[in-house]
Amino acid sequence: MAYVSESGSFERDTRYLNGDWGPEPGRYQLVVSRACPWASRAIVVRELLGLQEALPMLVCGPVHDEDSWTFEGGRLKDLYPDGYDRGITVPAIVDLTTGTVVNNDYPSLTLRLETEWTALHAEGAPDLYPEPLREEMDEVMELVFHDVNNGVYKCGFAGDQDAYEKAYRTLWDRLDWLTDRLSGQRFLMGDAITEADVRLFTTLVRFDAVYHSHFKCNRQKLSEMPVLWRYARDLFQTPGFGDTVDFEHIKQHYYVVQKDINPTQVVPLGPDLSGWQQPV
């Protein structure tokens, strides 16, 4: 859930369910939408770790009403515990023995898959949260969350000009900082893909299709920023990343659901997204 404060700034409610769910093959189901950047993190991590059989996945449609995400034959709201009064959000972990959501805490969800489900990882699966790097990774991911992942929303849902301009400057300062960091290394933490890259990717892959125009994050397109564009394409062309992206779902969600920003609900035909396949 989210709201605009009296100061005009966008605020995200980060109170989530974080119940117990352990590495039991087939007991739990991951509920996602390919439109949602937070859910997309879980989709990518599930693919990279090879958890497709151990953790089945249910995909919701790209749009939802004020009440719930929906999937064929049901509503996600009906799977949440009685008395739950927060956002009906994805990703969500459903305990199939009870048919109830036990977790929708997206920051911890992927970390738990990476650290608690190791016995079920595919042979050769990457270590996405390497222990020697965790302290620095946590700092980087916190900055990226506030200034980029959530920063684009702070721009798009700003309630007045001052709040928008503050969020806009913070976003671009952090993107410039990321450009500097990635100018001398392939990935955020060095030579190997980590959770930090997954979290940044799901925002960058939506940038030109949605955030540049819809959220007024329009200093430049991603495709006009050589370092970040190379980095994002590198990830996109890595199995588990680009093959999980559905640009039509992404555009349908933002332009149709967010009627306060796009009251006509007209979905743009562009931009040309073929550049994602250009050689890195």
KEVEX-988202 format. One line per 4 residues: number of its first residue (from 1); their letters; for each residue x, y, z of N, C-alpha, C, O. Coordinates in steps of 0.2 Angstrom, whole numbers, plus 5000, padded with zeros to 4 digits. Layout:
BEGIN
NUM	a	X/Y/Z/X/Y/Z/X/Y/Z/X/Y/Z ~ ... .
END
This chain:
BEGIN
1	mayv	5004/4994/5000/5000/5000/5000/5004/5006/5000/5010/5006/5002 ~ 5002/5012/4998/5005/5018/4997/5001/5024/4998/4995/5023/4997 ~ 5003/5030/4999/4999/5036/5000/5004/5042/4999/5010/5041/4999 ~ 5001/5047/4998/5004/5054/4997/5003/5057/5004/4998/5059/5006 .
5	sesg	5009/5059/5007/5009/5063/5013/5006/5070/5012/5006/5072/5007 ~ 5005/5073/5018/5003/5080/5018/5009/5085/5015/5007/5090/5012 ~ 5015/5082/5015/5020/5086/5012/5020/5085/5004/5024/5089/5001 ~ 5016/5081/5001/5016/5079/4994/5020/5074/4992/5021/5072/4986 .
9	sfer	5024/5071/4997/5029/5065/4995/5025/5058/4995/5021/5057/4999 ~ 5028/5054/4991/5025/5047/4991/5028/5043/4996/5034/5043/4997 ~ 5023/5040/5000/5026/5035/5005/5023/5028/5004/5017/5027/5003 ~ 5028/5023/5005/5026/5016/5004/5025/5013/5011/5029/5013/5015 .
13	dtry	5019/5009/5012/5018/5006/5018/5022/4999/5017/5021/4995/5013 ~ 5027/4998/5022/5032/4992/5021/5030/4987/5027/5034/4983/5029 ~ 5024/4987/5029/5022/4982/5034/5019/4976/5030/5014/4976/5027 ~ 5023/4970/5031/5021/4965/5027/5020/4958/5032/5023/4958/5037 .
17	lngd	5017/4953/5029/5017/4947/5032/5024/4943/5032/5027/4943/5026 ~ 5026/4941/5037/5033/4937/5036/5033/4931/5041/5037/4931/5046 ~ 5028/4927/5039/5027/4921/5043/5032/4915/5042/5037/4916/5038 ~ 5032/4910/5045/5036/4904/5044/5034/4900/5037/5029/4899/5036 .
21	wgpe	5040/4899/5034/5039/4894/5028/5046/4892/5026/5050/4896/5025 ~ 5046/4885/5026/5053/4882/5025/5054/4879/5019/5049/4879/5015 ~ 5060/4876/5017/5061/4873/5011/5058/4866/5010/5062/4861/5011 ~ 5052/4866/5009/5048/4860/5008/5045/4859/5001/5041/4863/4999 .
25	pgry	5048/4855/4997/5046/4855/4990/5039/4854/4989/5036/4849/4992 ~ 5036/4858/4985/5029/4857/4983/5024/4860/4989/5018/4860/4987 ~ 5026/4862/4995/5021/4864/5000/5019/4871/4999/5013/4873/5000 ~ 5023/4875/4996/5022/4882/4995/5021/4884/4988/5024/4881/4983 .
29	qlvv	5018/4889/4986/5017/4892/4979/5019/4899/4979/5017/4903/4984 ~ 5022/4901/4974/5024/4908/4973/5019/4912/4969/5018/4909/4963 ~ 5015/4917/4971/5010/4920/4967/5014/4927/4965/5016/4931/4969 ~ 5013/4928/4959/5017/4934/4956/5012/4937/4950/5007/4935/4948 .
33	srac	5015/4943/4948/5012/4946/4942/5019/4948/4938/5023/4951/4941 ~ 5019/4947/4932/5025/4949/4928/5025/4957/4927/5030/4959/4925 ~ 5020/4960/4929/5019/4967/4928/5023/4971/4934/5026/4976/4933 ~ 5023/4967/4940/5026/4971/4946/5033/4970/4947/5036/4964/4946 .
37	pwas	5037/4975/4948/5044/4975/4949/5046/4971/4955/5051/4967/4955 ~ 5042/4971/4960/5044/4968/4966/5043/4960/4966/5047/4956/4968 ~ 5038/4958/4962/5036/4951/4961/5042/4949/4956/5044/4943/4956 ~ 5044/4953/4951/5048/4951/4946/5055/4949/4949/5059/4944/4947 .
41	raiv	5057/4952/4955/5063/4950/4958/5062/4942/4960/5067/4938/4959 ~ 5057/4940/4963/5056/4933/4965/5056/4929/4959/5058/4923/4959 ~ 5053/4931/4953/5053/4927/4947/5060/4925/4945/5062/4920/4944 ~ 5064/4931/4945/5071/4930/4942/5075/4925/4947/5078/4921/4945 .
45	vrel	5074/4926/4954/5078/4922/4958/5076/4915/4958/5080/4911/4958 ~ 5070/4914/4958/5067/4907/4957/5070/4903/4951/5072/4898/4951 ~ 5071/4907/4945/5074/4904/4939/5081/4903/4940/5084/4898/4938 ~ 5085/4908/4943/5092/4908/4943/5094/4902/4948/5099/4899/4947 .
49	lglq	5090/4901/4953/5092/4895/4958/5089/4889/4956/5091/4884/4959 ~ 5085/4888/4951/5082/4882/4949/5077/4879/4953/5077/4873/4954 ~ 5073/4883/4956/5068/4881/4961/5061/4880/4957/5056/4880/4961 ~ 5061/4879/4951/5054/4879/4947/5050/4873/4950/5044/4874/4951 .
53	ealp	5053/4867/4951/5049/4862/4953/5048/4862/4961/5042/4860/4963 ~ 5052/4864/4964/5051/4864/4972/5046/4870/4974/5043/4869/4979 ~ 5046/4875/4970/5042/4881/4972/5037/4883/4966/5039/4887/4962 ~ 5031/4879/4965/5027/4881/4959/5025/4888/4959/5025/4891/4965 .
57	mlvc	5023/4891/4953/5022/4898/4953/5015/4899/4950/5013/4896/4945 ~ 5011/4904/4952/5005/4906/4950/5005/4913/4947/5007/4917/4951 ~ 5003/4914/4941/5004/4921/4938/4997/4924/4938/4993/4922/4935 ~ 4997/4930/4941/4991/4934/4941/4991/4939/4934/4996/4939/4931 .
61	gpvh	4985/4941/4932/4985/4946/4927/4989/4952/4928/4991/4954/4933 ~ 4989/4956/4922/4993/4962/4923/4990/4968/4926/4993/4973/4929 ~ 4983/4968/4927/4979/4973/4930/4975/4970/4936/4974/4964/4937 ~ 4974/4975/4940/4969/4973/4946/4965/4979/4948/4966/4985/4945 .
65	deds	4960/4978/4952/4955/4983/4954/4958/4986/4961/4963/4984/4963 ~ 4954/4990/4964/4956/4992/4971/4956/4987/4976/4959/4988/4981 ~ 4953/4981/4974/4952/4976/4979/4957/4971/4979/4960/4968/4984 ~ 4960/4969/4973/4964/4963/4973/4967/4962/4966/4964/4963/4961 .
69	wtfe	4973/4958/4966/4976/4955/4960/4971/4949/4959/4968/4946/4964 ~ 4971/4947/4953/4966/4941/4951/4970/4937/4946/4975/4938/4943 ~ 4968/4930/4947/4971/4925/4942/4965/4921/4940/4960/4922/4942 ~ 4967/4917/4935/4961/4913/4932/4958/4909/4938/4961/4904/4941 .
73	ggrl	4951/4910/4939/4947/4907/4944/4948/4909/4951/4945/4906/4955 ~ 4951/4915/4952/4951/4917/4959/4954/4924/4960/4956/4927/4955 ~ 4954/4926/4966/4957/4933/4968/4962/4931/4974/4961/4927/4978 ~ 4967/4935/4973/4973/4934/4978/4970/4936/4985/4972/4933/4990 .
77	kdly	4966/4941/4986/4963/4943/4992/4960/4938/4996/4961/4938/5002 ~ 4957/4933/4993/4954/4927/4996/4959/4923/4999/4957/4918/5003 ~ 4965/4923/4998/4970/4919/5000/4974/4922/5006/4978/4919/5010 ~ 4973/4928/5008/4976/4932/5013/4972/4930/5020/4966/4928/5019 .
81	pdgy	4975/4930/5025/4972/4928/5032/4966/4932/5033/4966/4938/5032 ~ 4961/4930/5037/4956/4934/5039/4958/4939/5044/4963/4938/5048 ~ 4956/4945/5043/4958/4951/5047/4964/4955/5044/4966/4960/5047 ~ 4967/4952/5039/4972/4956/5036/4970/4962/5033/4965/4962/5029 .
85	drgi	4973/4968/5035/4970/4975/5033/4975/4979/5029/4975/4985/5029 ~ 4980/4976/5026/4986/4980/5022/4985/4978/5015/4980/4976/5013 ~ 4990/4980/5011/4989/4979/5004/4989/4972/5002/4993/4967/5004 ~ 4985/4970/4997/4985/4964/4994/4990/4964/4988/4989/4965/4982 .
89	tvpa	4996/4962/4990/5002/4963/4986/5005/4956/4983/5004/4951/4986 ~ 5009/4957/4978/5013/4952/4975/5020/4954/4976/5021/4960/4975 ~ 5025/4950/4977/5024/4942/4977/5022/4940/4984/5022/4944/4989 ~ 5019/4934/4984/5016/4931/4990/5017/4924/4990/5017/4921/4985 .
93	ivdl	5019/4921/4996/5020/4914/4997/5014/4911/5000/5011/4914/5005 ~ 5011/4906/4996/5005/4903/4999/5006/4896/5001/5010/4892/4998 ~ 5004/4895/5008/5005/4888/5010/4999/4884/5007/4993/4885/5009 ~ 5001/4879/5003/4996/4875/5000/4992/4870/5004/4987/4868/5002 .
97	ttgt	4995/4869/5010/4991/4865/5015/4985/4868/5018/4981/4865/5020 ~ 4986/4875/5018/4980/4879/5021/4977/4884/5016/4972/4886/5018 ~ 4980/4885/5011/4978/4889/5006/4978/4896/5008/4974/4901/5006 ~ 4983/4898/5012/4983/4905/5015/4990/4908/5014/4995/4904/5014 .
101	vvnn	4990/4914/5012/4997/4918/5011/5000/4918/5018/4997/4920/5023 ~ 5007/4916/5018/5011/4917/5024/5016/4922/5024/5019/4924/5029 ~ 5017/4924/5018/5023/4929/5017/5021/4934/5011/5020/4931/5005 ~ 5022/4940/5012/5022/4945/5006/5027/4950/5007/5027/4955/5004 .
105	dyps	5032/4948/5011/5038/4953/5012/5043/4952/5007/5048/4948/5008 ~ 5042/4956/5002/5047/4955/4996/5054/4956/4997/5058/4952/4994 ~ 5056/4960/5001/5064/4961/5002/5067/4954/5005/5072/4952/5003 ~ 5063/4951/5010/5066/4945/5014/5064/4939/5010/5068/4934/5010 .
109	ltlr	5059/4939/5005/5057/4933/5002/5063/4930/4998/5064/4924/4998 ~ 5066/4934/4994/5071/4932/4989/5077/4930/4993/5081/4925/4992 ~ 5079/4934/4999/5084/4932/5003/5084/4925/5006/5088/4921/5007 ~ 5077/4924/5008/5076/4917/5011/5077/4911/5006/5079/4906/5008 .
113	lete	5075/4913/5000/5076/4908/4995/5083/4906/4994/5085/4901/4992 ~ 5087/4912/4994/5094/4911/4993/5098/4908/4999/5103/4905/4998 ~ 5096/4909/5005/5100/4907/5011/5097/4901/5014/5100/4897/5017 ~ 5090/4900/5014/5087/4894/5018/5085/4888/5013/5084/4883/5016 .
117	wtal	5085/4889/5007/5082/4884/5002/5088/4881/4998/5087/4878/4993 ~ 5094/4882/5001/5100/4880/4997/5100/4872/4995/5103/4871/4990 ~ 5098/4868/4999/5097/4861/4998/5093/4859/4992/5094/4854/4989 ~ 5089/4864/4990/5085/4863/4984/5087/4867/4978/5084/4866/4972 .
121	haeg	5093/4870/4978/5095/4874/4973/5098/4869/4967/5100/4864/4969 ~ 5097/4871/4961/5100/4867/4956/5108/4867/4956/5111/4871/4959 ~ 5110/4861/4954/5118/4861/4954/5121/4867/4950/5119/4868/4944 ~ 5126/4870/4953/5129/4876/4949/5125/4882/4950/5127/4887/4947 .
125	apdl	5120/4882/4954/5116/4889/4955/5121/4894/4958/5125/4892/4962 ~ 5120/4900/4956/5124/4905/4959/5123/4907/4966/5117/4906/4968 ~ 5128/4909/4970/5127/4912/4976/5125/4919/4976/5129/4923/4975 ~ 5118/4921/4976/5116/4927/4975/5117/4932/4981/5116/4938/4981 .
129	ypep	5118/4929/4987/5119/4933/4993/5125/4931/4997/5125/4928/5002 ~ 5131/4931/4994/5138/4929/4997/5139/4932/5003/5139/4938/5004 ~ 5141/4928/5008/5142/4930/5015/5147/4936/5015/5146/4940/5019 ~ 5153/4935/5012/5158/4940/5013/5156/4947/5010/5159/4952/5012 .
133	lree	5151/4947/5006/5149/4954/5003/5142/4956/5006/5140/4962/5004 ~ 5140/4953/5011/5133/4955/5013/5132/4962/5016/5128/4966/5015 ~ 5137/4964/5020/5137/4970/5023/5137/4976/5018/5133/4980/5018 ~ 5141/4975/5013/5142/4980/5008/5135/4980/5003/5133/4985/5001 .
137	mdev	5133/4974/5002/5127/4973/4998/5121/4976/5001/5117/4979/4997 ~ 5120/4975/5007/5115/4978/5011/5114/4985/5010/5109/4988/5009 ~ 5120/4988/5011/5121/4996/5010/5119/4998/5003/5115/5003/5002 ~ 5122/4994/4998/5120/4996/4991/5113/4995/4990/5109/4999/4987 .
141	melv	5110/4990/4992/5103/4988/4990/5098/4993/4994/5093/4995/4991 ~ 5100/4995/5000/5096/5000/5003/5096/5007/5000/5091/5010/4999 ~ 5102/5009/4997/5102/5015/4993/5098/5015/4987/5094/5019/4985 ~ 5099/5009/4983/5095/5008/4977/5088/5008/4978/5084/5010/4974 .
145	fhdv	5085/5004/4984/5078/5004/4985/5075/5011/4986/5071/5013/4983 ~ 5078/5015/4991/5075/5022/4992/5076/5026/4986/5071/5030/4985 ~ 5081/5026/4983/5082/5031/4978/5080/5029/4971/5079/5034/4966 ~ 5080/5023/4969/5079/5021/4962/5073/5016/4962/5068/5018/4959 .
149	nngv	5073/5010/4965/5067/5006/4965/5060/5010/4967/5055/5010/4964 ~ 5061/5013/4973/5055/5017/4976/5056/5024/4973/5051/5028/4973 ~ 5062/5026/4971/5063/5033/4969/5058/5035/4963/5056/5040/4962 ~ 5058/5030/4958/5054/5031/4952/5046/5032/4954/5043/5037/4951 .
153	ykcg	5044/5029/4959/5037/5030/4962/5036/5037/4965/5031/5040/4965 ~ 5042/5039/4969/5041/5045/4972/5041/5051/4967/5037/5056/4968 ~ 5044/5050/4961/5043/5055/4955/5036/5054/4953/5032/5059/4952 ~ 5034/5048/4951/5027/5047/4948/5021/5049/4952/5016/5052/4949 .
157	fagd	5021/5048/4958/5016/5049/4963/5017/5056/4967/5013/5057/4972 ~ 5021/5060/4966/5022/5066/4969/5016/5070/4969/5013/5071/4964 ~ 5014/5073/4975/5008/5077/4975/5009/5084/4974/5004/5087/4973 ~ 5015/5086/4973/5016/5093/4971/5023/5094/4968/5027/5089/4968 .
161	qday	5024/5100/4965/5030/5101/4961/5036/5100/4965/5041/5097/4963 ~ 5036/5103/4971/5042/5103/4976/5044/5095/4977/5050/5093/4977 ~ 5039/5091/4979/5040/5084/4980/5043/5081/4974/5048/5076/4975 ~ 5040/5082/4969/5043/5079/4962/5050/5081/4961/5054/5076/4959 .
165	ekay	5051/5087/4961/5058/5089/4960/5063/5086/4964/5069/5085/4962 ~ 5062/5086/4971/5066/5083/4976/5067/5075/4974/5073/5073/4974 ~ 5062/5072/4972/5063/5065/4971/5066/5064/4964/5070/5059/4964 ~ 5065/5068/4959/5068/5068/4953/5076/5069/4954/5080/5065/4951 .
169	rtlw	5078/5074/4957/5085/5075/4958/5089/5069/4962/5094/5067/4960 ~ 5085/5066/4967/5088/5061/4971/5089/5055/4966/5094/5051/4966 ~ 5084/5053/4962/5084/5048/4957/5090/5048/4953/5094/5044/4952 ~ 5091/5054/4950/5096/5055/4945/5103/5055/4948/5108/5053/4945 .
173	drld	5103/5058/4954/5110/5058/4958/5112/5050/4959/5118/5049/4958 ~ 5107/5046/4961/5109/5039/4962/5110/5036/4956/5115/5031/4956 ~ 5107/5037/4950/5108/5034/4944/5115/5036/4941/5119/5032/4938 ~ 5117/5042/4943/5124/5044/4941/5129/5040/4945/5134/5038/4943 .
177	wltd	5127/5040/4952/5132/5036/4956/5133/5029/4954/5138/5026/4954 ~ 5127/5025/4952/5127/5019/4949/5131/5018/4943/5135/5013/4941 ~ 5131/5023/4939/5135/5024/4932/5142/5024/4934/5146/5020/4931 ~ 5144/5028/4939/5151/5028/4941/5153/5021/4944/5159/5019/4942 .
181	rlsg	5149/5018/4948/5151/5011/4951/5152/5006/4945/5156/5002/4946 ~ 5147/5006/4940/5148/5001/4935/5152/5003/4929/5153/4999/4925 ~ 5155/5008/4930/5160/5010/4924/5166/5006/4925/5170/5005/4919 ~ 5168/5003/4931/5174/4999/4931/5173/4992/4933/5178/4988/4934 .
185	qrfl	5167/4990/4933/5165/4983/4935/5159/4981/4931/5155/4985/4930 ~ 5158/4974/4930/5153/4971/4926/5146/4972/4930/5141/4974/4927 ~ 5146/4970/4936/5140/4970/4940/5141/4974/4947/5147/4976/4948 ~ 5136/4975/4950/5136/4979/4956/5141/4977/4961/5144/4982/4965 .
189	mgda	5142/4971/4962/5147/4968/4967/5153/4966/4964/5157/4962/4968 ~ 5154/4966/4958/5160/4964/4955/5159/4960/4949/5156/4962/4944 ~ 5162/4954/4948/5162/4950/4942/5156/4945/4942/5155/4942/4937 ~ 5152/4944/4948/5147/4939/4948/5140/4943/4949/5140/4948/4953 .
193	itea	5135/4940/4947/5128/4942/4948/5126/4941/4955/5127/4935/4958 ~ 5123/4946/4958/5120/4945/4965/5113/4947/4966/5110/4950/4961 ~ 5110/4947/4972/5104/4949/4973/5103/4957/4971/5098/4959/4969 ~ 5109/4960/4972/5109/4968/4971/5107/4969/4964/5104/4974/4962 .
197	dvrl	5110/4965/4959/5109/4966/4952/5101/4964/4950/5098/4968/4946 ~ 5099/4959/4954/5092/4957/4952/5087/4963/4954/5083/4965/4951 ~ 5088/4966/4960/5084/4972/4962/5085/4978/4958/5080/4981/4957 ~ 5091/4979/4955/5091/4985/4951/5088/4984/4944/5085/4988/4941 .
201	fttl	5089/4978/4942/5087/4976/4935/5079/4977/4934/5077/4979/4929 ~ 5075/4975/4939/5068/4975/4938/5066/4982/4938/5060/4983/4935 ~ 5069/4987/4940/5068/4994/4939/5070/4996/4932/5067/4999/4928 ~ 5076/4995/4931/5079/4997/4924/5076/4994/4918/5075/4998/4913 .
205	vrfd	5073/4988/4919/5070/4985/4913/5063/4989/4911/5061/4988/4906 ~ 5060/4992/4916/5054/4996/4915/5055/5003/4914/5050/5007/4913 ~ 5061/5005/4914/5063/5012/4913/5060/5016/4907/5056/5020/4907 ~ 5062/5013/4901/5060/5017/4895/5053/5015/4893/5049/5019/4891 .
209	avyh	5050/5009/4895/5044/5007/4894/5038/5011/4898/5033/5012/4896 ~ 5040/5013/4904/5035/5016/4908/5038/5022/4912/5035/5027/4912 ~ 5043/5021/4916/5045/5026/4921/5047/5033/4917/5046/5038/4920 ~ 5051/5032/4912/5053/5039/4908/5047/5043/4907/5048/5049/4908 .
213	shfk	5042/5041/4904/5036/5045/4902/5031/5045/4908/5029/5050/4910 ~ 5028/5039/4910/5023/5039/4914/5024/5042/4921/5020/5045/4924 ~ 5030/5041/4923/5032/5043/4930/5037/5050/4930/5039/5052/4935 ~ 5037/5052/4924/5041/5059/4923/5048/5059/4925/5051/5063/4927 .
217	cnrq	5051/5053/4924/5058/5052/4925/5062/5053/4919/5065/5048/4916 ~ 5062/5059/4916/5063/5060/4909/5070/5064/4908/5070/5067/4902 ~ 5075/5064/4912/5081/5067/4910/5084/5064/4904/5086/5067/4899 ~ 5084/5057/4904/5086/5053/4899/5083/5046/4899/5080/5044/4904 .
221	klse	5083/5043/4893/5081/5036/4893/5086/5032/4895/5092/5034/4895 ~ 5085/5026/4897/5090/5021/4899/5094/5020/4893/5101/5019/4894 ~ 5091/5019/4887/5095/5018/4881/5100/5024/4879/5104/5023/4875 ~ 5099/5029/4883/5104/5035/4881/5109/5036/4887/5113/5040/4887 .
225	mpvl	5110/5031/4891/5115/5031/4896/5119/5025/4895/5117/5019/4897 ~ 5125/5025/4892/5129/5020/4889/5130/5014/4894/5130/5008/4893 ~ 5133/5017/4900/5135/5012/4905/5129/5008/4908/5130/5002/4908 ~ 5124/5011/4910/5118/5007/4913/5115/5003/4908/5112/4998/4909 .
229	wrya	5114/5006/4901/5111/5002/4896/5115/4996/4894/5112/4991/4893 ~ 5122/4996/4894/5126/4990/4893/5124/4985/4899/5123/4979/4898 ~ 5125/4988/4905/5124/4983/4911/5117/4980/4911/5116/4974/4912 ~ 5112/4984/4909/5105/4981/4909/5104/4976/4904/5101/4971/4905 .
233	rdlf	5107/4977/4898/5106/4973/4892/5110/4966/4894/5108/4961/4892 ~ 5116/4967/4897/5120/4961/4899/5115/4956/4903/5115/4950/4902 ~ 5112/4959/4908/5108/4955/4913/5102/4953/4909/5100/4947/4909 ~ 5099/4957/4904/5093/4955/4901/5094/4949/4896/5090/4944/4896 .
237	qtpg	5100/4948/4894/5102/4943/4889/5105/4937/4893/5107/4932/4890 ~ 5105/4937/4900/5107/4931/4904/5100/4927/4905/5095/4930/4908 ~ 5100/4921/4904/5095/4916/4906/5092/4918/4913/5096/4918/4918 ~ 5086/4918/4914/5082/4920/4920/5080/4927/4921/5077/4929/4925 .
241	fgdt	5083/4931/4917/5082/4939/4917/5077/4940/4912/5071/4941/4913 ~ 5079/4942/4906/5075/4944/4900/5069/4939/4898/5064/4942/4896 ~ 5071/4933/4899/5065/4928/4897/5060/4928/4902/5055/4924/4901 ~ 5060/4931/4908/5055/4932/4912/5051/4938/4912/5046/4939/4915 .
245	vdfe	5053/4943/4907/5050/4950/4906/5044/4949/4901/5045/4946/4896 ~ 5039/4953/4903/5033/4953/4898/5032/4961/4898/5028/4963/4902 ~ 5034/4964/4893/5033/4971/4892/5026/4973/4891/5024/4978/4893 ~ 5022/4969/4888/5015/4971/4887/5011/4971/4894/5007/4975/4895 .
249	hikq	5013/4966/4898/5010/4966/4905/5012/4972/4909/5008/4975/4912 ~ 5018/4974/4908/5021/4979/4912/5017/4986/4909/5015/4990/4914 ~ 5017/4987/4903/5013/4993/4901/5006/4993/4902/5003/4998/4904 ~ 5003/4987/4902/4995/4987/4903/4994/4989/4911/4990/4992/4912 .
253	hyyv	4999/4986/4915/4998/4987/4922/4998/4995/4924/4994/4998/4927 ~ 5004/4998/4922/5005/5005/4924/5000/5010/4921/4997/5014/4924 ~ 4999/5009/4914/4995/5014/4911/4987/5013/4912/4983/5017/4911 ~ 4985/5007/4913/4978/5005/4914/4976/5006/4922/4971/5009/4923 .
257	vqkd	4980/5003/4926/4978/5003/4933/4979/5010/4937/4975/5012/4941 ~ 4984/5014/4935/4986/5020/4938/4982/5026/4935/4985/5030/4931 ~ 4975/5026/4936/4971/5030/4932/4972/5038/4935/4970/5042/4931 ~ 4975/5038/4941/4976/5045/4943/4982/5048/4940/4982/5055/4939 .
261	inpt	4986/5044/4937/4991/5047/4933/4990/5047/4925/4991/5052/4922 ~ 4986/5042/4923/4984/5041/4916/4977/5040/4916/4974/5035/4914 ~ 4973/5045/4917/4965/5045/4917/4962/5042/4911/4957/5039/4911 ~ 4965/5042/4905/4962/5040/4899/4963/5032/4898/4960/5029/4894 .
265	qvvp	4968/5030/4902/4970/5023/4902/4972/5020/4895/4973/5014/4893 ~ 4974/5025/4891/4977/5024/4884/4984/5021/4885/4988/5024/4889 ~ 4986/5015/4882/4992/5012/4883/4996/5013/4877/4994/5012/4871 ~ 5002/5016/4878/5006/5018/4872/5009/5012/4868/5010/5007/4871 .
269	lgpd	5009/5013/4861/5012/5008/4857/5020/5007/4858/5022/5001/4857 ~ 5023/5012/4859/5030/5012/4860/5032/5011/4867/5028/5010/4871 ~ 5039/5012/4868/5044/5013/4863/5047/5007/4860/5044/5001/4862 ~ 5051/5007/4855/5054/5002/4852/5059/4998/4857/5064/5001/4859 .
273	lsgw	5057/4992/4858/5061/4988/4864/5066/4983/4861/5069/4979/4864 ~ 5067/4984/4854/5071/4979/4851/5078/4979/4853/5082/4975/4852 ~ 5080/4985/4855/5087/4986/4857/5090/4982/4863/5096/4981/4864 ~ 5085/4979/4867/5087/4975/4872/5091/4969/4870/5095/4966/4874 .
277	qqpv	5090/4967/4863/5094/4961/4861/5100/4963/4857/5104/4959/4854 ~ 5102/4970/4857/5108/4972/4854/5114/4969/4858/5114/4968/4864 ~ 5120/4967/4854/5125/4964/4858/5128/4969/4863/5128/4975/4862 ~ 5131/4966/4868/5133/4970/4874/5140/4972/4872/5144/4975/4876 .
END
